């Protein structure tokens, strides 16, 4: 028996002789030796995040919604559930976080929900960075099942840890399953007084009417080009980037009413052009026909000069312009000309941005 134990120990000792020294293994703590340096992060923050609004006054193009919310907070008539609807990039998720901040705004002398947030409060920074323990954000696109909703239903019974309200923000809520919606009904109708729900959706018609009827609904409209252009100019000035009117107008047109799309495109343009942007060069880089080229084609069509039309089209396509995009630009310009012709130059019916001389 003892001989077997001794033999086993000898075998283990022989194996240990062939094992590598743990100190030579990657990641081993060498005591006083400095740890390997991690790759340095650039720290760059995209414009859409850097210039994301943090107060209601910064939400451009949604004045009706802001006015309604201001009156609701001022008169202490704040709903327990909100439904924010609209296309992508118009400010739904941003508004949800600002709402959560307003509901839990706290500073010396302020102990009730308010949208008048002239300075950061106790919970503001954590809420806007999506790391506050009492403000839960859930993406219904990836968590669609009833089990995910049951977690919420079970947790609403408990009081907030530090804030005034527990706020549940559910993005793309229309993607929840039918069973998940049904499980939500009773809690959404009669939630505890310390709970608020904020839903955001790009397709609100897919949300059951039983859910929509329990929420205060706010429809976000497309942001006019002129407002997008004004915001883009302000950001370019803040970033110390020079850009002509044609560049600003191009960004406002291509954004199609979405501020986030505008700033994402602006990021790409600035990366391409550096601290000086020119409309024609930017359009060429993006595969978009310059406004002047589209106007020249329309003028040739009106003059009945088919040869000139074909030459302009050939030049644009040779420069890499997307034919489908060029067609859309042409149709939009023709539409604007028809409206101006019928209404007697009533520019209020045409969403235009000053572009200077082409």
N, C-alpha and C positions, 0 to 999 in steps of 0.2 A: 504493500500500500504506500509506504513512505517512498519506496524507490520510484513508483509511478508519479507521485507528486514532484519529486526532484527532477525526474526526466522532463515533465511538462514545463516546470519552471525554467529548465535549461533550454528547452526549445523556444520558449517565449523570449528568454534573454538573447538567444541567437537571432530571433526575428528583430528584436529591438536594435541590434547592431546595424541592420540594413535599413532601418527607418530613417528618413531625412530629419535633420535638426529642425524642430518647430520654428526656431528663430529665423530660419531661412525661407520659411513659407511666406507667400504674399499676404499682406494684411496683418502680419504678426506685429504686436506692439513691442518695439525695440527699446522701450523705456525713454531714455533721454534723446534718442534719435528723432528728428523731425518726421512727421507723417508726410507721405507723398502729397504733393500739392494737387488740388483738384483743378480741372480746366476752368479758367476764368470765364465768367459769364459777361456777355456784352452789356447786359443791363438795359438793352433797348426795349422800349415799350411802344407798341404800334399806336398810331394816332387815334384809332377808334377807341382804345382804352385810355390813352393819356388824356384825351379831351372828352371823356364820358361825363355827362352832367351829373352833379351831385345834389342839386336843389331844383325845385320845380321851375324857378325862374329861368334856368338854363335849357329847359325843354323847348326847342324851337318848333314851330309849326303845329303845336297841339294846344292852342290857347283856350279853346272851349273846354277841353278836359281839365286843364289846370284851374280854370275859373270855377268849375263845378266842385273840384276837390277843395279848393280854398274855402268856398262857402260852407262845404260840409264840415270841414275841420273847425272853422270859426264858430259855427252854430252847434258844435258837438253832435252832429248827425252822421257819424262815420259808420259805414256799413261793416258787417262782419266778414263779408266775402266780396271780392272784386274779380271781374272778368275783363282782361285787357286784350283786345283783338286788333288785328291789322296785319299788313304784309311785313316781311322781314326788314329789319333795320330801321324801324321808325321810332324805337324807344320803349318797347313793352317791358323787356327785362330790366332796363335801367329805371323805368318808372316804378316797377315792382320794388326795387331796392330802395328807391327814394321814399316810397310809401312806407316800407318797413322802418326806415330811419325816422320818418315823421311820426309814426305811431309810437316809437320808443324814444323820441327825442327827450333828452334830459340834460339840464345844466342848472347851476344855481339860479333860483327864481323861476324855473320852468318845470312844472310837474304834471303836465298834461300833453296829449298829442297836439302837435302844431306843425304847419307847413312853413312857418316863419323861422327858418334855421339859418340865422345870420352868421353863426360860427359853429365849428364842430362840437357836438355834445359828447356825453360819456360813451355812448355806444356807436357813434356814427362811423368811425373809421373801420371797426370790425364788421359792421353791417355792409358797408360799401365794398369791402374786400371779400365778402362772402365767407367769413370765418367766425361769425357770432354764434354762440351756442344756442341762442333762443330764436334765431332766424334760420330756418331750414330750407334749402333749395333742392328741388328734385326735378330731374329731367324725365318727363313721362315718355320720351322717345325711347329710352333705354330701360325704364322701369315701369312696365305697363300692367303688371299683374295685380291680382287682388291681395297677395301677400304684402306687397309694398304699401298698399293703402291701409292694410290692417295695422302695420307698424305705426302709421300716422294716427289712426283711430285709437290705438292703445296709448300713445304718448300724449294726446291732447288732455288727458285727465290730470296730468301733473302741471304744477305751476311753473312759470318761467324761473330760470336760475338767477338771472340778474336784471333782465329788462322788464318793461311794463307788460308787454304782450309776447306770447309765442306766435311767430308769424311763419306760415308755411307758403312758400312760393313754388308753384308747380308750373314748369314751362312745357309748352306743347301739350297741354292737358287733353287735347282732343284725341291723343294716341292711347289713352288709357282704355283698357278692355271694358266690355259691357258689365262684367261682374264687378270690376273695380269701381265703376261709376255707381252701381247699385249699392255697393257696400258703403259708399260715401254719403248717400242721401241723408240719412238721419243725422249724422254728425254735422253735415253742412247746413242743415236746416236749423238745428239748435245746438250750436257749439258752446263750450264753456265761455264765460265772459272774458277770459284771459287769452283767447285764441282768435287769430285773424287768418283768413285764407286769401291768397292772391294767385289767380290763374292767368296764364298768358297763352295765347293760341293764334296761329296764323290761319286756322280753318275752324272758326267757331261754329259753323253750321254742322260740324261733326260731333259737337258736344250735345248730349241729350238735353232736351228742353227742360227736363226735371232738374238738371244741374244749373242751366242758364237762368231759370226762374228764381233761383235762390241767391243769385249774385247781382251786384250792381255793375252794370256793363259800361265799358268805355271803349269806343271805337276810335282807333288811331288812323288819321288820314295820311295820305301821301304828302310829303313835304314839298312845297313849291320850289321850283328851280331857283328863283330869286333868293329865297331864304337859304338854300343850300350854298349858293354862290357867295352870299354874305359871310356865312360861317367858314367856308373854305378860304376866303380872303383873310379873315381874322387869324386862322390857324397858320397860313403861310407867313403872315407878318410875324406871328409869335415864334415861328420856326426860323425866321430870317431867311426865307426863300423868296426870290423874286420870280414873279410869273405874270405873263401878259393876260389880258382879258379873255383871249381865245382859249387859253388853258383852263381858266376858271369856269368858263361857259361849257367847255367840253366835259369837265368833271361833273358839273351840275346836270347836264343832259344825260350822261351815261349812268348816273346814280338812279335815275328813274324813280325819284321820290324817296329814296332810302339814304338817310344820313350815314349809316354805317358803310354802305356800298361806296358812298362818295369818299369817305376817309380811307377806306381800304384801297381804292383806286389811287387816291392822292399819295398814299404811302409808296405804291409801285412807281408812280410818276417821279416822285422826288428821288427815289433810289436810282432811277434811270438818268434824270436830268441834273441832279445835284442842286446847287443853290440858285440856278437860273433856268426857268422853264419857258419854252416858246411853243405856242399852240400847234403849229404845223409839224414841228419835229416830234412833239408828244403824240399827235394823232398818227403819224407814220409809225412810231414805235408800237402803238397799240393796235395797228391794223385798222384804223378808223379813218375815213375820208375827212379831210379838213372841211370846215363849213364853207369856205370859199369855193372848193371844188363842187360841192353839192349845189350851191347857188348858181355856179356857171352852167351846170347841166340843166337846171330848171330854166335858166334864161335861154339856152339853146333850144330847149323844147318849145318854149313860148314863141321863139323866133322861127320855128319850123326848120331849123338847121340840123338835120339828122346826122350829117357828117361830123359836125362839131360835137354832138352828143356822143357819138361812137368814139371819137378821139379822147374825150375826157374820161369816158368809162375805161378805155384801154389803159390810159395813164394811171388811173386810180388802182385798177386791178394789178398792173405791173408793179406798183409800189407795195403790194401785199394787202390791200384792203379786202376785208371780208365782203363778198358780194351780197350776202343776206343782210348784213349790217348796213351796207350802202343803200340797199333797197328800202330798209326801214327809215334811214335818214331822209331819203328822197320823199317818201310818203308823208313823213311828219312835216317836212317843209311845205309840201304841196297843201297839206291840210291847213297849216297856219295861213298860207296865202289865200286859200278859199275863205276861211273865216274872216280874215281882215277885209277881203273884197266884199263879202256879204254884209258885214256889220259896219262898214265905213270906217275902217282903221281903228276899231275899238280894241286896243291892245290888252284890255282887261280880260278878254276871253282867250288870250294866247299867252302861254307860259314862256316868256322870253327872258333872256339874260343878255345884258349889254356885252358886246364882244369887240367893240372898236372896229377899226377898218381891217378888212381881210385883204 
